[in-house]
């Protein structure tokens, strides 16, 4: 997938969104994934969670803006479209856009919709 130039700006933050879990290891694993993606990409990458775990998507957007972000990219790490991908996450992002109308908040397609996803799964076979 092409990477917009805005992602390379020092005032840009990418939020990788996981579902959230009561299992502390799942939360720690997601945070470790975000750190690894940040190291690999050279971008500022932070964790966010739809529910249960913290920070929530809204709180993560608010924190990024407080820290000076002018561009926030939200990437749902969900395999399939469903209510969370089609309704819940867009609603949360829309509310964040209302709170931060001077910030570019971009909601990317969920992971399963990306062109490389099928290849990535096939590589595991």
MOPAC internal coordinates of N, CA, C and O (Angstrom, degrees):
PM7 1SCF
backbone

  N    0.0000 0     0.00 0     0.00 0    0    0    0
  C    1.4465 1     0.00 0     0.00 0    1    0    0
  C    1.5222 1   108.20 1     0.00 0    2    1    0
  O    1.2310 1   120.51 1   -43.11 1    3    2    1
  N    1.3049 1   116.62 1   136.89 1    3    2    1
  C    1.4638 1   121.67 1   178.57 1    5    3    2
  C    1.5193 1   109.49 1   -64.84 1    6    5    3
  O    1.2310 1   121.22 1   -37.28 1    7    6    5
  N    1.3102 1   115.27 1   142.72 1    7    6    5
  C    1.4602 1   120.47 1  -179.74 1    9    7    6
  C    1.5128 1   109.29 1  -105.57 1   10    9    7
  O    1.2310 1   120.12 1   -63.51 1   11   10    9
  N    1.3346 1   117.37 1   116.49 1   11   10    9
  C    1.4632 1   119.68 1   179.46 1   13   11   10
  C    1.5243 1   111.35 1   -61.12 1   14   13   11
  O    1.2310 1   121.03 1   -32.66 1   15   14   13
  N    1.3147 1   115.64 1   147.34 1   15   14   13
  C    1.4617 1   121.92 1   179.90 1   17   15   14
  C    1.5233 1   111.39 1   -57.50 1   18   17   15
  O    1.2310 1   120.00 1   148.83 1   19   18   17
  N    1.3369 1   117.60 1   -31.17 1   19   18   17
  C    1.4643 1   120.74 1  -178.56 1   21   19   18
  C    1.5226 1   111.38 1   -58.01 1   22   21   19
  O    1.2310 1   119.63 1   150.23 1   23   22   21
  N    1.3301 1   118.30 1   -29.77 1   23   22   21
  C    1.4547 1   121.31 1  -178.98 1   25   23   22
  C    1.5248 1   112.14 1   -65.85 1   26   25   23
  O    1.2310 1   119.84 1   159.73 1   27   26   25
  N    1.3146 1   117.91 1   -20.27 1   27   26   25
  C    1.4575 1   121.43 1  -177.71 1   29   27   26
  C    1.5242 1   112.35 1   -92.78 1   30   29   27
  O    1.2310 1   120.37 1   179.07 1   31   30   29
  N    1.3083 1   116.90 1    -0.93 1   31   30   29
  C    1.4601 1   120.58 1  -179.87 1   33   31   30
  C    1.5226 1   110.05 1   -72.92 1   34   33   31
  O    1.2310 1   120.10 1   -33.50 1   35   34   33
  N    1.3244 1   117.42 1   146.50 1   35   34   33
  C    1.4597 1   119.34 1   178.25 1   37   35   34
  C    1.5283 1   113.07 1   -67.92 1   38   37   35
  O    1.2310 1   120.34 1   162.54 1   39   38   37
  N    1.3368 1   116.96 1   -17.46 1   39   38   37
  C    1.4627 1   120.00 1   179.44 1   41   39   38
  C    1.5285 1   111.48 1  -100.74 1   42   41   39
  O    1.2310 1   120.57 1  -156.08 1   43   42   41
  N    1.3372 1   116.51 1    23.92 1   43   42   41
  C    1.4635 1   121.93 1   179.51 1   45   43   42
  C    1.5262 1   110.04 1  -109.49 1   46   45   43
  O    1.2310 1   121.09 1   -40.51 1   47   46   45
  N    1.3237 1   115.53 1   139.49 1   47   46   45
  C    1.4607 1   122.22 1   177.61 1   49   47   46
  C    1.5235 1   108.01 1  -129.59 1   50   49   47
  O    1.2310 1   120.76 1   -44.11 1   51   50   49
  N    1.3206 1   116.16 1   135.89 1   51   50   49
  C    1.4572 1   121.63 1   173.91 1   53   51   50
  C    1.5189 1   108.49 1  -107.61 1   54   53   51
  O    1.2310 1   120.99 1   -49.51 1   55   54   53
  N    1.3271 1   115.70 1   130.49 1   55   54   53
  C    1.4597 1   121.91 1   176.01 1   57   55   54
  C    1.5191 1   108.58 1  -105.82 1   58   57   55
  O    1.2310 1   120.37 1   -59.30 1   59   58   57
  N    1.3175 1   116.90 1   120.70 1   59   58   57
  C    1.4573 1   121.43 1   173.59 1   61   59   58
  C    1.5253 1   107.31 1   -94.32 1   62   61   59
  O    1.2310 1   121.10 1   -61.67 1   63   62   61
  N    1.3290 1   115.51 1   118.33 1   63   62   61
  C    1.4635 1   121.18 1  -172.59 1   65   63   62
  C    1.5227 1   110.80 1   -99.42 1   66   65   63
  O    1.2310 1   120.98 1   -57.74 1   67   66   65
  N    1.3183 1   115.74 1   122.26 1   67   66   65
  C    1.4609 1   122.82 1   171.88 1   69   67   66
  C    1.5247 1   108.13 1  -107.92 1   70   69   67
  O    1.2310 1   120.83 1   -11.99 1   71   70   69
  N    1.3188 1   116.03 1   168.01 1   71   70   69
  C    1.4574 1   119.85 1  -179.26 1   73   71   70
  C    1.5199 1   111.64 1   -64.86 1   74   73   71
  O    1.2310 1   120.56 1   131.94 1   75   74   73
  N    1.3152 1   116.53 1   -48.06 1   75   74   73
  C    1.4591 1   121.60 1  -173.25 1   77   75   74
  C    1.5170 1   109.00 1   109.16 1   78   77   75
  O    1.2310 1   120.76 1   -28.42 1   79   78   77
  N    1.3327 1   116.15 1   151.58 1   79   78   77
  C    1.4572 1   120.51 1  -174.49 1   81   79   78
  C    1.5174 1   110.18 1  -154.95 1   82   81   79
  O    1.2310 1   120.95 1   -25.86 1   83   82   81
  N    1.3205 1   115.78 1   154.14 1   83   82   81
  C    1.4628 1   120.12 1   172.51 1   85   83   82
  C    1.5325 1   110.79 1   -76.86 1   86   85   83
  O    1.2310 1   120.55 1   166.32 1   87   86   85
  N    1.3112 1   116.56 1   -13.68 1   87   86   85
  C    1.4575 1   122.65 1  -179.78 1   89   87   86
  C    1.5328 1   108.89 1   -81.44 1   90   89   87
  O    1.2310 1   120.65 1   -65.48 1   91   90   89
  N    1.3161 1   116.37 1   114.52 1   91   90   89
  C    1.4717 1   120.82 1  -177.15 1   93   91   90
  C    1.5273 1   111.74 1   -61.01 1   94   93   91
  O    1.2310 1   120.20 1   148.63 1   95   94   93
  N    1.3215 1   117.22 1   -31.37 1   95   94   93
  C    1.4669 1   119.60 1   179.31 1   97   95   94
  C    1.5220 1   111.28 1   -64.52 1   98   97   95
  O    1.2310 1   120.12 1   142.77 1   99   98   97
  N    1.3302 1   117.37 1   -37.23 1   99   98   97
  C    1.4666 1   120.52 1   178.52 1  101   99   98
  C    1.5240 1   110.37 1   -62.96 1  102  101   99
  O    1.2310 1   120.58 1   138.39 1  103  102  101
  N    1.3124 1   116.49 1   -41.61 1  103  102  101
  C    1.4641 1   120.59 1   178.45 1  105  103  102
  C    1.5284 1   110.44 1   -65.03 1  106  105  103
  O    1.2310 1   120.67 1   135.56 1  107  106  105
  N    1.3205 1   116.32 1   -44.44 1  107  106  105
  C    1.4684 1   120.34 1   178.65 1  109  107  106
  C    1.5271 1   111.02 1   -63.66 1  110  109  107
  O    1.2310 1   120.31 1   140.02 1  111  110  109
  N    1.3309 1   117.01 1   -39.98 1  111  110  109
  C    1.4680 1   120.33 1   178.55 1  113  111  110
  C    1.5219 1   111.19 1   -62.85 1  114  113  111
  O    1.2310 1   120.36 1   140.63 1  115  114  113
  N    1.3302 1   116.91 1   -39.37 1  115  114  113
  C    1.4646 1   119.67 1   179.67 1  117  115  114
  C    1.5300 1   110.40 1   -66.85 1  118  117  115
  O    1.2310 1   120.53 1   138.92 1  119  118  117
  N    1.3131 1   116.60 1   -41.08 1  119  118  117
  C    1.4616 1   120.17 1   177.25 1  121  119  118
  C    1.5273 1   110.44 1   -62.77 1  122  121  119
  O    1.2310 1   120.26 1   139.03 1  123  122  121
  N    1.3266 1   117.10 1   -40.97 1  123  122  121
  C    1.4691 1   120.56 1   177.40 1  125  123  122
  C    1.5263 1   110.85 1   -63.85 1  126  125  123
  O    1.2310 1   120.14 1   140.58 1  127  126  125
  N    1.3258 1   117.33 1   -39.42 1  127  126  125
  C    1.4659 1   120.58 1   176.62 1  129  127  126
  C    1.5264 1   110.31 1   -60.67 1  130  129  127
  O    1.2310 1   120.29 1   134.87 1  131  130  129
  N    1.3167 1   117.06 1   -45.13 1  131  130  129
  C    1.4722 1   120.60 1   179.17 1  133  131  130
  C    1.5225 1   110.80 1   -59.94 1  134  133  131
  O    1.2310 1   120.43 1   137.94 1  135  134  133
  N    1.3268 1   116.79 1   -42.06 1  135  134  133
  C    1.4677 1   120.34 1   178.35 1  137  135  134
  C    1.5231 1   111.23 1   -64.18 1  138  137  135
  O    1.2310 1   120.18 1   139.33 1  139  138  137
  N    1.3278 1   117.26 1   -40.67 1  139  138  137
  C    1.4634 1   120.81 1   179.19 1  141  139  138
  C    1.5256 1   111.25 1   -66.29 1  142  141  139
  O    1.2310 1   120.28 1   139.31 1  143  142  141
  N    1.3296 1   117.08 1   -40.69 1  143  142  141
  C    1.4656 1   120.74 1   177.92 1  145  143  142
  C    1.5270 1   109.83 1   -65.25 1  146  145  143
  O    1.2310 1   120.28 1   140.47 1  147  146  145
  N    1.3209 1   117.07 1   -39.53 1  147  146  145
  C    1.4683 1   120.36 1   177.20 1  149  147  146
  C    1.5249 1   110.47 1   -61.50 1  150  149  147
  O    1.2310 1   120.56 1   134.95 1  151  150  149
  N    1.3266 1   116.53 1   -45.05 1  151  150  149
  C    1.4688 1   120.30 1   179.05 1  153  151  150
  C    1.5234 1   111.29 1   -62.52 1  154  153  151
  O    1.2310 1   120.32 1   137.28 1  155  154  153
  N    1.3232 1   117.00 1   -42.72 1  155  154  153
  C    1.4672 1   122.06 1  -177.72 1  157  155  154
  C    1.5244 1   112.05 1   -69.27 1  158  157  155
  O    1.2310 1   120.59 1   141.76 1  159  158  157
  N    1.3391 1   116.47 1   -38.24 1  159  158  157
  C    1.4684 1   120.72 1  -172.73 1  161  159  158
  C    1.5226 1   113.89 1   -95.36 1  162  161  159
  O    1.2310 1   120.18 1   160.87 1  163  162  161
  N    1.3289 1   117.26 1   -19.13 1  163  162  161
  C    1.4572 1   119.92 1  -175.25 1  165  163  162
  C    1.5176 1   113.02 1    74.62 1  166  165  163
  O    1.2310 1   120.35 1  -163.29 1  167  166  165
  N    1.3160 1   116.93 1    16.71 1  167  166  165
  C    1.4694 1   121.81 1  -179.02 1  169  167  166
  C    1.5200 1   109.95 1  -109.29 1  170  169  167
  O    1.2310 1   121.20 1   -15.67 1  171  170  169
  N    1.3106 1   115.31 1   164.33 1  171  170  169
  C    1.4531 1   120.58 1   173.07 1  173  171  170
  C    1.5210 1   107.35 1   -83.08 1  174  173  171
  O    1.2310 1   120.64 1   -64.24 1  175  174  173
  N    1.3237 1   116.38 1   115.76 1  175  174  173
  C    1.4642 1   122.57 1  -177.38 1  177  175  174
  C    1.5205 1   108.17 1  -126.45 1  178  177  175
  O    1.2310 1   121.09 1   -49.80 1  179  178  177
  N    1.3293 1   115.52 1   130.20 1  179  178  177
  C    1.4588 1   120.70 1  -178.71 1  181  179  178
  C    1.5262 1   110.07 1  -129.12 1  182  181  179
  O    1.2310 1   120.60 1   -26.51 1  183  182  181
  N    1.3355 1   116.45 1   153.49 1  183  182  181
  C    1.4576 1   119.65 1   176.76 1  185  183  182
  C    1.5258 1   111.65 1   -81.84 1  186  185  183
  O    1.2310 1   121.32 1   -27.50 1  187  186  185
  N    1.3231 1   115.08 1   152.50 1  187  186  185
  C    1.4624 1   122.90 1   170.86 1  189  187  186
  C    1.5220 1   106.53 1  -149.37 1  190  189  187
  O    1.2310 1   121.31 1   -23.48 1  191  190  189
  N    1.3298 1   115.11 1   156.52 1  191  190  189
  C    1.4546 1   120.05 1  -176.41 1  193  191  190
  C    1.5228 1   110.05 1  -133.78 1  194  193  191
  O    1.2310 1   121.18 1   -37.60 1  195  194  193
  N    1.3264 1   115.34 1   142.40 1  195  194  193
  C    1.4528 1   120.61 1   178.61 1  197  195  194
  C    1.5210 1   110.89 1   -68.34 1  198  197  195
  O    1.2310 1   120.36 1   136.06 1  199  198  197
  N    1.3202 1   116.92 1   -43.94 1  199  198  197
  C    1.4643 1   120.02 1  -178.83 1  201  199  198
  C    1.5235 1   110.05 1  -154.90 1  202  201  199
  O    1.2310 1   120.83 1   -13.05 1  203  202  201
  N    1.2849 1   116.02 1   166.95 1  203  202  201
  C    1.4594 1   126.90 1   175.26 1  205  203  202
  C    1.5306 1   112.42 1    71.61 1  206  205  203
  O    1.2310 1   119.38 1   119.65 1  207  206  205
  N    1.3113 1   118.80 1   -60.35 1  207  206  205
  C    1.4655 1   122.73 1  -177.20 1  209  207  206
  C    1.5262 1   110.86 1   -87.03 1  210  209  207
  O    1.2310 1   121.15 1   -15.86 1  211  210  209
  N    1.3139 1   115.40 1   164.14 1  211  210  209
  C    1.4592 1   122.49 1   178.30 1  213  211  210
  C    1.5214 1   109.85 1  -119.00 1  214  213  211
  O    1.2310 1   120.39 1   -32.11 1  215  214  213
  N    1.3264 1   116.87 1   147.89 1  215  214  213
  C    1.4617 1   128.05 1     4.88 1  217  215  214
  C    1.5320 1   111.78 1   -83.76 1  218  217  215
  O    1.2310 1   121.58 1   -29.51 1  219  218  217
  N    1.3081 1   114.57 1   150.49 1  219  218  217
  C    1.4619 1   119.59 1   173.25 1  221  219  218
  C    1.5280 1   108.54 1   -67.64 1  222  221  219
  O    1.2310 1   120.71 1   -12.93 1  223  222  221
  N    1.3130 1   116.25 1   167.07 1  223  222  221
  C    1.4669 1   119.76 1   178.22 1  225  223  222
  C    1.5259 1   109.96 1   -59.77 1  226  225  223
  O    1.2310 1   120.42 1   132.13 1  227  226  225
  N    1.3199 1   116.81 1   -47.87 1  227  226  225
  C    1.4624 1   120.31 1  -179.43 1  229  227  226
  C    1.5140 1   112.45 1   -60.28 1  230  229  227
  O    1.2310 1   120.52 1   135.70 1  231  230  229
  N    1.3420 1   116.62 1   -44.30 1  231  230  229
  C    1.4655 1   120.08 1   178.89 1  233  231  230
  C    1.5263 1   111.43 1   -65.02 1  234  233  231
  O    1.2310 1   120.33 1   142.60 1  235  234  233
  N    1.3310 1   116.98 1   -37.40 1  235  234  233
  C    1.4679 1   120.25 1   179.47 1  237  235  234
  C    1.5263 1   111.11 1   -67.22 1  238  237  235
  O    1.2310 1   120.24 1   140.53 1  239  238  237
  N    1.3392 1   117.14 1   -39.47 1  239  238  237
  C    1.4716 1   120.11 1   175.61 1  241  239  238
  C    1.5210 1   109.38 1   -62.81 1  242  241  239
  O    1.2310 1   120.49 1   131.93 1  243  242  241
  N    1.3315 1   116.66 1   -48.07 1  243  242  241
  C    1.4670 1   120.55 1  -179.22 1  245  243  242
  C    1.5288 1   111.26 1   -58.27 1  246  245  243
  O    1.2310 1   120.13 1   137.27 1  247  246  245
  N    1.3309 1   117.35 1   -42.73 1  247  246  245
  C    1.4651 1   121.16 1   179.70 1  249  247  246
  C    1.5255 1   111.06 1   -65.12 1  250  249  247
  O    1.2310 1   120.48 1   138.56 1  251  250  249
  N    1.3233 1   116.68 1   -41.44 1  251  250  249
  C    1.4698 1   119.87 1   178.96 1  253  251  250
  C    1.5268 1   110.63 1   -61.41 1  254  253  251
  O    1.2310 1   120.51 1   136.89 1  255  254  253
  N    1.3207 1   116.63 1   -43.11 1  255  254  253
  C    1.4688 1   120.78 1   179.53 1  257  255  254
  C    1.5299 1   109.89 1   -66.01 1  258  257  255
  O    1.2310 1   120.07 1   137.08 1  259  258  257
  N    1.3315 1   117.47 1   -42.92 1  259  258  257
  C    1.4755 1   120.66 1   177.26 1  261  259  258
  C    1.5230 1   111.05 1   -58.65 1  262  261  259
  O    1.2310 1   120.96 1   146.12 1  263  262  261
  N    1.3271 1   115.78 1   -33.88 1  263  262  261
  C    1.4655 1   120.88 1  -179.43 1  265  263  262
  C    1.5235 1   113.07 1   -83.47 1  266  265  263
  O    1.2310 1   120.26 1  -176.69 1  267  266  265
  N    1.3363 1   117.11 1     3.31 1  267  266  265
  C    1.4589 1   120.58 1   174.34 1  269  267  266
  C    1.5136 1   116.69 1   105.44 1  270  269  267
  O    1.2310 1   119.70 1  -175.02 1  271  270  269
  N    1.3143 1   118.19 1     4.98 1  271  270  269
  C    1.4716 1   119.83 1   179.63 1  273  271  270
  C    1.5237 1   110.33 1   -65.85 1  274  273  271
  O    1.2310 1   121.16 1   -43.92 1  275  274  273
  N    1.3162 1   115.38 1   136.08 1  275  274  273
  C    1.4686 1   122.24 1   174.23 1  277  275  274
  C    1.5209 1   109.86 1  -110.61 1  278  277  275
  O    1.2310 1   121.12 1   165.90 1  279  278  277
  N    1.3363 1   115.47 1   -14.10 1  279  278  277
  C    1.4647 1   123.22 1   177.21 1  281  279  278
  C    1.5280 1   107.15 1  -132.93 1  282  281  279
  O    1.2310 1   120.63 1   -55.96 1  283  282  281
  N    1.3277 1   116.41 1   124.04 1  283  282  281
  C    1.4606 1   121.44 1   176.85 1  285  283  282
  C    1.5257 1   107.51 1  -124.69 1  286  285  283
  O    1.2310 1   120.79 1   -57.97 1  287  286  285
  N    1.3157 1   116.10 1   122.03 1  287  286  285
  C    1.4610 1   121.88 1   179.06 1  289  287  286
  C    1.5224 1   108.12 1  -108.02 1  290  289  287
  O    1.2310 1   120.94 1   -53.98 1  291  290  289
  N    1.3270 1   115.81 1   126.02 1  291  290  289
  C    1.4625 1   122.43 1  -177.66 1  293  291  290
  C    1.5296 1   108.08 1  -107.11 1  294  293  291
  O    1.2310 1   120.69 1   -60.02 1  295  294  293
  N    1.3324 1   116.28 1   119.98 1  295  294  293
  C    1.4664 1   121.73 1  -177.58 1  297  295  294
  C    1.5317 1   108.98 1  -118.95 1  298  297  295
  O    1.2310 1   119.77 1   -73.57 1  299  298  297
  N    1.3303 1   118.05 1   106.43 1  299  298  297
  C    1.4689 1   120.68 1   177.94 1  301  299  298
  C    1.5320 1   111.07 1   -74.62 1  302  301  299
  O    1.2310 1   120.48 1   -59.39 1  303  302  301
  N    1.3131 1   116.68 1   120.61 1  303  302  301
  C    1.4608 1   121.04 1   178.43 1  305  303  302
  C    1.5307 1   109.25 1   -90.80 1  306  305  303
  O    1.2310 1   121.45 1  -118.23 1  307  306  305
  N    1.3187 1   114.82 1    61.77 1  307  306  305
  C    1.4610 1   122.94 1   179.31 1  309  307  306
  C    1.5231 1   107.88 1  -115.91 1  310  309  307
  O    1.2310 1   120.32 1   -39.59 1  311  310  309
  N    1.3273 1   117.00 1   140.41 1  311  310  309
  C    1.4600 1   121.04 1  -177.01 1  313  311  310
  C    1.5222 1   111.73 1   -77.35 1  314  313  311
  O    1.2310 1   119.89 1   136.96 1  315  314  313
  N    1.3309 1   117.81 1   -43.04 1  315  314  313
  C    1.4614 1   120.97 1  -174.26 1  317  315  314
  C    1.5258 1   111.18 1  -119.31 1  318  317  315
  O    1.2310 1   121.63 1   -29.34 1  319  318  317
  N    1.3281 1   114.49 1   150.66 1  319  318  317
  C    1.4607 1   119.63 1   172.03 1  321  319  318
  C    1.5305 1   107.70 1   -71.05 1  322  321  319
  O    1.2310 1   121.01 1   -32.34 1  323  322  321
  N    1.2774 1   115.67 1   147.66 1  323  322  321
  C    1.4597 1   123.17 1   179.07 1  325  323  322
  C    1.5126 1   106.71 1  -175.22 1  326  325  323
  O    1.2310 1   120.08 1    12.08 1  327  326  325
  N    1.3144 1   117.46 1  -167.92 1  327  326  325
  C    1.4657 1   119.98 1  -177.39 1  329  327  326
  C    1.5206 1   112.76 1   -58.82 1  330  329  327
  O    1.2310 1   120.08 1   140.44 1  331  330  329
  N    1.3235 1   117.45 1   -39.56 1  331  330  329
  C    1.4682 1   118.65 1   179.85 1  333  331  330
  C    1.5262 1   110.91 1   -61.72 1  334  333  331
  O    1.2310 1   120.50 1   134.92 1  335  334  333
  N    1.3321 1   116.65 1   -45.08 1  335  334  333
  C    1.4679 1   121.70 1  -177.45 1  337  335  334
  C    1.5234 1   111.81 1   -75.62 1  338  337  335
  O    1.2310 1   120.16 1   140.48 1  339  338  337
  N    1.3166 1   117.29 1   -39.52 1  339  338  337
  C    1.4666 1   120.57 1  -173.20 1  341  339  338
  C    1.5231 1   113.97 1   -89.97 1  342  341  339
  O    1.2310 1   119.83 1   155.65 1  343  342  341
  N    1.3342 1   117.92 1   -24.35 1  343  342  341
  C    1.4663 1   120.41 1  -174.91 1  345  343  342
  C    1.5331 1   111.87 1  -122.22 1  346  345  343
  O    1.2310 1   120.62 1   121.94 1  347  346  345
  N    1.3238 1   116.42 1   -58.06 1  347  346  345
  C    1.4661 1   120.52 1  -170.89 1  349  347  346
  C    1.5281 1   112.90 1   -63.80 1  350  349  347
  O    1.2310 1   120.32 1   125.43 1  351  350  349
  N    1.3140 1   117.00 1   -54.57 1  351  350  349
  C    1.4670 1   119.68 1  -177.21 1  353  351  350
  C    1.5238 1   111.63 1   -65.01 1  354  353  351
  O    1.2310 1   118.84 1   134.24 1  355  354  353
  N    1.3463 1   119.81 1   -45.76 1  355  354  353
  C    1.4743 1   118.30 1   176.14 1  357  355  354
  C    1.5314 1   112.91 1   -58.83 1  358  357  355
  O    1.2310 1   120.08 1   143.95 1  359  358  357
  N    1.3227 1   117.45 1   -36.05 1  359  358  357
  C    1.4625 1   119.98 1   178.02 1  361  359  358
  C    1.5168 1   112.40 1   -64.98 1  362  361  359
  O    1.2310 1   120.64 1   138.76 1  363  362  361
  N    1.3243 1   116.37 1   -41.24 1  363  362  361
  C    1.4652 1   121.09 1   177.90 1  365  363  362
  C    1.5242 1   110.32 1   -65.55 1  366  365  363
  O    1.2310 1   120.45 1   138.00 1  367  366  365
  N    1.3289 1   116.75 1   -42.00 1  367  366  365
  C    1.4680 1   120.92 1   178.96 1  369  367  366
  C    1.5253 1   110.43 1   -66.03 1  370  369  367
  O    1.2310 1   119.85 1   138.53 1  371  370  369
  N    1.3263 1   117.90 1   -41.47 1  371  370  369
  C    1.4692 1   120.42 1   177.29 1  373  371  370
  C    1.5256 1   111.19 1   -60.25 1  374  373  371
  O    1.2310 1   120.07 1   138.50 1  375  374  373
  N    1.3283 1   117.47 1   -41.50 1  375  374  373
  C    1.4694 1   120.78 1   177.86 1  377  375  374
  C    1.5286 1   110.57 1   -63.69 1  378  377  375
  O    1.2310 1   120.14 1   140.40 1  379  378  377
  N    1.3277 1   117.33 1   -39.60 1  379  378  377
  C    1.4683 1   120.74 1   177.66 1  381  379  378
  C    1.5207 1   110.70 1   -65.14 1  382  381  379
  O    1.2310 1   120.40 1   141.84 1  383  382  381
  N    1.3234 1   116.84 1   -38.16 1  383  382  381
  C    1.4718 1   119.83 1   177.48 1  385  383  382
  C    1.5245 1   111.02 1   -62.86 1  386  385  383
  O    1.2310 1   119.98 1   143.94 1  387  386  385
  N    1.3214 1   117.64 1   -36.06 1  387  386  385
  C    1.4686 1   120.54 1   177.19 1  389  387  386
  C    1.5257 1   110.58 1   -67.31 1  390  389  387
  O    1.2310 1   120.09 1   140.52 1  391  390  389
  N    1.3248 1   117.43 1   -39.48 1  391  390  389
  C    1.4728 1   120.90 1   179.42 1  393  391  390
  C    1.5164 1   112.03 1   -70.23 1  394  393  391
  O    1.2310 1   120.57 1   150.34 1  395  394  393
  N    1.3313 1   116.51 1   -29.66 1  395  394  393
  C    1.4667 1   121.66 1  -173.58 1  397  395  394
  C    1.5241 1   109.38 1  -129.43 1  398  397  395
  O    1.2310 1   120.53 1  -116.53 1  399  398  397
  N    1.3111 1   116.60 1    63.47 1  399  398  397
  C    1.4689 1   120.86 1  -174.43 1  401  399  398
  C    1.5298 1   112.98 1   -65.95 1  402  401  399
  O    1.2310 1   120.18 1   163.91 1  403  402  401
  N    1.3226 1   117.25 1   -16.09 1  403  402  401
  C    1.4642 1   120.92 1   179.94 1  405  403  402
  C    1.5313 1   112.76 1   -93.86 1  406  405  403
  O    1.2310 1   120.48 1  -174.09 1  407  406  405
  N    1.3251 1   116.68 1     5.91 1  407  406  405
  C    1.4636 1   122.35 1  -179.03 1  409  407  406
  C    1.5258 1   108.31 1  -115.58 1  410  409  407
  O    1.2310 1   120.59 1   -40.72 1  411  410  409
  N    1.3258 1   116.48 1   139.28 1  411  410  409
  C    1.4634 1   121.77 1   176.15 1  413  411  410
  C    1.5266 1   108.04 1   -82.41 1  414  413  411
  O    1.2310 1   120.63 1   -71.52 1  415  414  413
  N    1.3316 1   116.40 1   108.48 1  415  414  413
  C    1.4638 1   121.73 1   178.78 1  417  415  414
  C    1.5225 1   107.52 1  -111.29 1  418  417  415
  O    1.2310 1   121.35 1   -68.15 1  419  418  417
  N    1.3322 1   115.02 1   111.85 1  419  418  417
  C    1.4648 1   122.33 1  -173.38 1  421  419  418
  C    1.5208 1   109.89 1  -108.56 1  422  421  419
  O    1.2310 1   120.43 1   -56.42 1  423  422  421
  N    1.3260 1   116.79 1   123.58 1  423  422  421
  C    1.4608 1   122.00 1   175.74 1  425  423  422
  C    1.5192 1   108.39 1   -97.21 1  426  425  423
  O    1.2310 1   120.60 1   -64.21 1  427  426  425
  N    1.3086 1   116.46 1   115.79 1  427  426  425
  C    1.4622 1   122.02 1   179.86 1  429  427  426
  C    1.5264 1   110.24 1   -86.65 1  430  429  427
  O    1.2310 1   120.46 1   -16.72 1  431  430  429
  N    1.3380 1   116.72 1   163.28 1  431  430  429
  C    1.4708 1   119.88 1   175.35 1  433  431  430
  C    1.5346 1   110.65 1   -62.44 1  434  433  431
  O    1.2310 1   120.72 1   -26.56 1  435  434  433
  N    1.3275 1   116.23 1   153.44 1  435  434  433
  C    1.4648 1   120.10 1   177.54 1  437  435  434
  C    1.5297 1   109.95 1   -66.48 1  438  437  435
  O    1.2310 1   121.01 1   -21.86 1  439  438  437
  N    1.3066 1   115.68 1   158.14 1  439  438  437
  C    1.4623 1   122.55 1  -173.73 1  441  439  438
  C    1.5239 1   112.84 1   -52.38 1  442  441  439
  O    1.2310 1   119.89 1   136.40 1  443  442  441
  N    1.3211 1   117.82 1   -43.60 1  443  442  441
  C    1.4555 1   121.11 1  -177.65 1  445  443  442
  C    1.5103 1   114.34 1   -65.07 1  446  445  443
  O    1.2310 1   119.99 1   163.14 1  447  446  445
  N    1.3189 1   117.63 1   -16.86 1  447  446  445
  C    1.4681 1   121.80 1  -179.74 1  449  447  446
  C    1.5207 1   112.56 1   -90.43 1  450  449  447
  O    1.2310 1   119.94 1   175.47 1  451  450  449
  N    1.3193 1   117.71 1    -4.53 1  451  450  449
  C    1.4605 1   119.75 1  -177.34 1  453  451  450
  C    1.5282 1   110.46 1   -79.93 1  454  453  451
  O    1.2310 1   120.00 1   -33.67 1  455  454  453
  N    1.3270 1   117.61 1   146.33 1  455  454  453
  C    1.4700 1   121.40 1  -175.38 1  457  455  454
  C    1.5302 1   114.34 1   -59.44 1  458  457  455
  O    1.2310 1   119.50 1   149.31 1  459  458  457
  N    1.3098 1   118.55 1   -30.69 1  459  458  457
  C    1.4634 1   120.80 1  -176.34 1  461  459  458
  C    1.5266 1   113.93 1   -84.78 1  462  461  459
  O    1.2310 1   120.22 1   175.19 1  463  462  461
  N    1.3229 1   117.19 1    -4.81 1  463  462  461
  C    1.4636 1   119.41 1  -174.32 1  465  463  462
  C    1.5299 1   112.27 1   -63.92 1  466  465  463
  O    1.2310 1   119.79 1   134.63 1  467  466  465
  N    1.3273 1   118.01 1   -45.37 1  467  466  465
  C    1.4676 1   120.86 1  -179.72 1  469  467  466
  C    1.5256 1   110.09 1   -60.76 1  470  469  467
  O    1.2310 1   120.42 1   137.21 1  471  470  469
  N    1.3186 1   116.81 1   -42.79 1  471  470  469
  C    1.4657 1   120.15 1   178.62 1  473  471  470
  C    1.5248 1   110.65 1   -62.66 1  474  473  471
  O    1.2310 1   120.47 1   138.22 1  475  474  473
  N    1.3179 1   116.71 1   -41.78 1  475  474  473
  C    1.4558 1   120.53 1   179.75 1  477  475  474
  C    1.5319 1   110.55 1   -61.09 1  478  477  475
  O    1.2310 1   120.11 1   137.14 1  479  478  477
  N    1.3241 1   117.40 1   -42.86 1  479  478  477
  C    1.4650 1   120.68 1   178.21 1  481  479  478
  C    1.5280 1   110.00 1   -66.58 1  482  481  479
  O    1.2310 1   120.26 1   135.35 1  483  482  481
  N    1.3183 1   117.11 1   -44.65 1  483  482  481
  C    1.4680 1   120.85 1   180.00 1  485  483  482
  C    1.5241 1   111.36 1   -60.70 1  486  485  483
  O    1.2310 1   120.15 1   146.16 1  487  486  485
  N    1.3270 1   117.32 1   -33.84 1  487  486  485
  C    1.4635 1   120.95 1   178.93 1  489  487  486
  C    1.5292 1   112.20 1   -65.63 1  490  489  487
  O    1.2310 1   120.07 1   161.29 1  491  490  489
  N    1.3171 1   117.47 1   -18.71 1  491  490  489
  C    1.4607 1   121.41 1   179.48 1  493  491  490
  C    1.5250 1   112.63 1   -82.59 1  494  493  491
  O    1.2310 1   120.43 1   170.80 1  495  494  493
  N    1.3442 1   116.79 1    -9.20 1  495  494  493
  C    1.4761 1   120.98 1  -176.68 1  497  495  494
  C    1.5145 1   111.91 1   -81.87 1  498  497  495
  O    1.2310 1   120.10 1   180.00 1  499  498  497

